[in-house]
């Protein structure tokens, strides 16, 4: 049984990729003190969480509840290590998707995860960890993600107006804290950028990773940076003019690949 279960359940566009790459890159080194499970290790679970965030019905919630319990039962013996789950989809889809105006599903999902941990690992301490971000920066980054990964065609100003309430991440965390018995810890992205491991530093603290291990850890290269305005304009134009999904995906992949290469 783990001595502590740490659930990093969001939010999108708040440094989660950096955190997960840090955990993945250093997994062999950290395995003596913690077991980390990222999105690839819980595909069915995050799929159920996304489904509930879109449908919001009892059946979708029951599917998540059952899958989370099964996931915990399937974990190997951890000999009093920390079990750390990190996937922003544990709070549902990124707001802006159809039928997902906010992170409203995150509270119910947290309640079900807390219940699952209490049932399967009753002696383990439970900690929910949420990374957040300045609302205006979050809106800009969320919009960029939608333009990159979906066929969104609206301008940023319209997106920011329509989904302004979704950027109030502090409110969701307050609701989670009022609904679960475990500790709920928040970390703002802007306050951790200068830390040794950036936004992952706070999670390493919560998982009680000792300094001698941190001294041997590798920090990943920056990833998932927001495209500049000219690239965003090209992506938005593609979304508005190319109707075939396969062709659109190929064109956007080429735009992003060229942007990564830089000017010739």
N, C-alpha and C positions, 0 to 999 in steps of 0.2 A: 504494500500500500504506500502511495506517496505521502510524504509528510505535509506537503502543501500542493494545492492545485491553483495555478495561475492561468487565468483566461484573458488573453489579450484579444478583445472582441471588436476592435474598431478604433477609430473610424477610417473609412477610405480617405486617401489623400492627406494623411497626417503623419507621414514618415513610416507607414507600415511596411513598405517594401524594404526600406533600409534595415528595419528591425529584423524582418524575416531573413534577409540575406546574411545579416550578422549571425543569426542563429544557425542557419544552414552551413555557412562557411566554417564555423567553429564547432559544429556538432560533435566531431570526434573528441575534441579537447574538453568539451563541457559535459560529456556523457557521465562522468563520475559524480556530478552534482545535480544534473537535471536531464530529463527527457523532454525534448521539444518536438511537437507535432505541428506541422505547417499544412497549408491547404492541400498539397498532394496526398497527405496522409489521412485526410478526412473529406474526400470528395463528395461522398453521399450525404454527409452531414451538412456541409456548406450548401449543397444543392437544396436540401430540405429547408434550410434557413432562408435562402433566397426565395424559395417557393412561398413560404409563409409570409414574407414581407410583401409579396405581390398579391397574394390571394386573401390573406388575413382570416381564413376560415378555420373552423375547429379541426377539420381533417388534416389540413396542412400543418397545423400546430402539433397535432398528435403524431404525425410522421416525424417531425423534428424531435419531439420529446422521446419517442421510442428509439430513434437512431442515435441520439446522444447517450442514452442509457446503454445501448448495445456497444457503442464505441468505448465507453469507459470500462465495461466488463471485458472487452477484448484487449485491454492494455496489459503488457507483460509486467511481471513483478519489478518494482522499482526500488526496493530495499531502502525505503525512507528518503528517496531522492525527491526532487520537485518535478511535478508534471506541468509542463507549460504548453498551452495551446495558443497559437497565434494565427488568426485569419480574420480580416475585417468583415468577411461575409457572415461571420457569426452574429453580426447585427443586421443581416439582410443585404439587399441590393443597395448600391449607391443611389441615393435619391436623384430623381430625374428620369428613372426608368418608368415605363407605364405602370400606373397604380402604385407608385412609390413616391409620394410627395415629401416624406420626411423619414427619419429613422424610428418611426413610431413602433415598429416591430421589435426593436432592440430590447425594450423593457420585458416583454413577454418571453423573448428568447433567453434573456438573462435569468428570469425566474425559473424557466424550465431547466437551464443548465445548473443552477444552484440546487434545485431539487434532485437532479441526477447525481451530483457530487455527494450530496448528503446521504443518498441511498446507497451508492456503491462504495464510497470512501468516507464513512461517517466520522472517522478520526482525523481526517485531513483538514488543514486550514484552507479556506477558500478565499482567493483574492481575484477580483475583477480589475483589469487594467485597461484604461481607455486613453488613447492619444488624441489630442484635439489640436485646433488651429484657429488663428484669427478668422472670424467669419468671412471677411471680404476675400482673403487669400484662399480660404476653402472654396468659396463659390467659383473663383477663377480657375482653380485647379480641377474642381469637379466638372465644370463646363468643358475644360480642355480634354478631360478623360472621355466625356460623352462624345465630343466631336471626333476624337481619335478612334473610339471603339464601337460607335454606333452610327446610325444614319441621321443624327440630329442636324437640323437645318436652322434652328432659331439663332438669332444674334445673342451675344452675351447679355446685353441689358435686359432682354426679355427673360432669359434664363434666371438672371439674378433676382429679378422682381418676382418671378413665379415661385422660386425655391428659396427665397430669403429665410423662411422659417426653418428650413432644413439645416441651415448653417448654425443654428442655436444648439450646438453640441452639448454645452454645459447643462441645458435643461434636460436633455435625455439622461445624462449621467446622474443628475439629481433624482430623477424618477427611478433609475435603477437602484441607486443607493437607498431609496425609500421602500423598495420592493423586495430586496434580497437581504439575507442575514450575513453574508460574507462582506469582507472589506472591499471598498470600491476606491481605487486610486486613479487620479487623473494626471496627465503630463502634457503640457502644451509644447508643440513642436518648436516654436520660436525660442523657447527657453533652454533647449537641449542641443542646439545646432553646434555649439562650441565644445560640447562634452566629447570625451575621447571616442566614444562609440555613438555619438549623436543621439537620436531618439531611443536607441537600444540601451543606453546607459541606465535609464530608470528601470527598465525591465530586468536588467542584470542585477540591480540593487534588490528588487523584489524577490528575485530567485536566489538571492544570497550567494552570488558567484564570488569566490574569494579573489583577492587582489593578485595572488600569484598566478592564477589562471588568466585573469584579464591581461596581465603583463605579456602573456604568450599568445593572446588572441590576435587575429587579423581583422582589420576593418575593411569592409567591401568598398569597391568604387561606387561613386554616386550613380544612382539609377532612376529611371522613370521621371526624368526631368520634363518640365512643361515646355512644349515647343514654342518658339518665338512667334511674333504676330504674323510674319509673312508665311510661315509654315501653317499656322492655324487658318489663315485665309485660303490657302491651297486645299487644305482638308475640308473646310466648309464648302468650298466651291465644288469639290468632288461629291460631297454628300448631296448637294442640290442638283447636280447634273447627271450623275450616273445612277441609273435605277437598278441595274443588275447587281445583286449582292456580291457575287463572286468577282465580277470586274471591279466593283468599288473597293473591295478588300485589297485586291492586287494593286490598284492605283495608290491607295493610301499607304500600303506597305512600302511602295517605291518612294513616295514623298518623304516618309519618315527615314528611310534608309539613306536617301540623298542628303537629308538634313543632318544626319549623324556624321556623314563624311565631311560636311562643311564645304565651303566654296572651292571650286576647282581652280 
